[in-house]
Amino acid sequence: MSSVIAPNASKLALLGGTKVGEVTYSKFPVFSDRAIERVVEVLRAGKAIGLGRFHSPEIEEAELTISRYHGGREVLAVGSGHAALQCALAGLEICNGDEVITTPYTWGASISCILHQNAIPVFVDVEADTGVIDPAQIEAAITPRTKAILAVHIFGQPANLQKLRAIADKHGLALIEDGSQAHGAEIGGVKVGNVGDAAGFSCMGGKVLPTTEAGYLVTPSKDVFWKAAMIGQHMGRSPEKDFPNELRPWVDSLVYTHRVTPLNAVLLTEQFGVIDAWVNERRRHAELFRAKIADAKYLKLPDYAPGVKPVYHLLTMNFDAEAAGVTRDTFAAALKAEGMLAFGYVPSPIPDWKRLHWQGYEGPRVNWLQALEKAGVDYRGMALPNCRHRVANSIETRFDFIDNQEAMVSRMAEVIHKVEANIGALRDHERSAGPAAPAKR
Ligand SMILES: Cc1ncc(COP(=O)(O)O)c(C=O)c1O
């Protein structure tokens, strides 16, 4: 039998060879027929207003469904992940000058929720292999003004919640989790969201649990729940039967509008019916991928301790630029040319971002600079070596494999093997052409 080999198959596509082939994904997000029918029903019934359980059985159903998923914790459905996080801080009464120890390696909304409360982010470094906050850095950053630790389960990888909980308890701090990229991830047999004093989750369309735009807060505390509702919901949902009387004098409409619509409430309920299957399928594909690239020399998946069960919607890898002899961006460009999405998700450590530098600030006015100036924080030039190393060297890719896509996982591995096998040619190319520009998502 003769096999047909494409011309130039062994030459890198970046250098004019034939690409391995596009890595395509399952359609995502997907909504079941039932979910779509229920959304239409809600529209037909003219249920446009999202004032909470008292007013909307759809919101009640969503909050109770999510609560069951989170072991009976209190759940507030809101309009976005950012809203959930801001409500978490407000529910814990963290604001004006309070310090929140957090990660420099995340999506900006993990930090803007702190800024929007006029609280002060205090950045500490992350773990080198995964990019989650490093518990060993936290105690040195605690001051008399510290009120909370905010950990982000970045790329679906759970932060070390057991250690963080112990530090928070020892120092009387609140622990807040940002689970926006990590619905269903677990550590030590516990789901993320179930360890913190409050947790915020995003359910925008690209997340592990997608709606259109929505989010939710999880907390073990009724007090935090109602205070969170007061800051983000119309009249603090005070018509609900168990609204605490002691909060009634403070109910008004001086709120952020963080309501969820009944349409997204229906989607939340329906998506929680399928999330376990999706999480498992993503994990199965990730394990397959791990096995297929186990022999890769320059690109490795993080190692997870026993009991750490990430969930994968963005998958992160560590690139060894020194061993490869090319920059991450050139390597990623070669992967991309072969057909695989490859990029660095976090563009720079957040404390480097200009809108945090009140010293000589010339941009459009923003409301948090005054608080930062008053606190005297100077974020410029923080060392953060692990964060900087990850920013420059990690490679992320989409991982939306929610049904059988093993062939695409094999293709991704083939792309990586091909680029690694041609590393000499890639080095020569970079020497003559210079490093590639950072890849766009
Ligand atoms: C880690 C993290 N935190 C917070 C958010 C904010 O979520 P949303 O866009 O729903 O406000 C996101 C969303 O991209 C995220 O990835």
The ligand as a Tripos MOL2 file, in Angstrom:
@<TRIPOS>MOLECULE
LIG
   16    16     1     0     0
SMALL
NO_CHARGES

@<TRIPOS>ATOM
      1 C1        -10.6280   35.1530   36.0110 C.3       1 LIG1
      2 C2        -11.7950   36.0170   35.6290 C.ar      1 LIG1
      3 N1        -12.3590   36.8010   36.5580 N.ar      1 LIG1
      4 C3        -13.4250   37.5740   36.2830 C.ar      1 LIG1
      5 C4        -13.9680   37.6060   35.0250 C.ar      1 LIG1
      6 C5        -15.0960   38.5480   34.7520 C.3       1 LIG1
      7 O1        -16.2330   37.9040   34.2840 O.3       1 LIG1
      8 P1        -17.2980   38.7180   33.4030 P.3       1 LIG1
      9 O2        -16.6650   38.9680   32.0820 O.co2     1 LIG1
     10 O3        -18.4680   37.7900   33.3410 O.co2     1 LIG1
     11 O4        -17.5870   39.9760   34.1450 O.co2     1 LIG1
     12 C6        -13.4320   36.8010   34.0210 C.ar      1 LIG1
     13 C7        -14.0210   36.8120   32.6740 C.2       1 LIG1
     14 O5        -13.4570   36.8450   31.6670 O.2       1 LIG1
     15 C8        -12.3030   35.9750   34.3240 C.ar      1 LIG1
     16 O6        -11.7310   35.2190   33.4020 O.3       1 LIG1
@<TRIPOS>BOND
     1     1     2 1
     2     2     3 ar
     3     2    15 ar
     4     3     4 ar
     5     4     5 ar
     6     5     6 1
     7     5    12 ar
     8     6     7 1
     9     7     8 1
    10     8     9 2
    11     8    10 1
    12     8    11 1
    13    12    13 1
    14    12    15 ar
    15    13    14 2
    16    15    16 1
@<TRIPOS>SUBSTRUCTURE
     1 LIG1         1 GROUP 0 **** ****
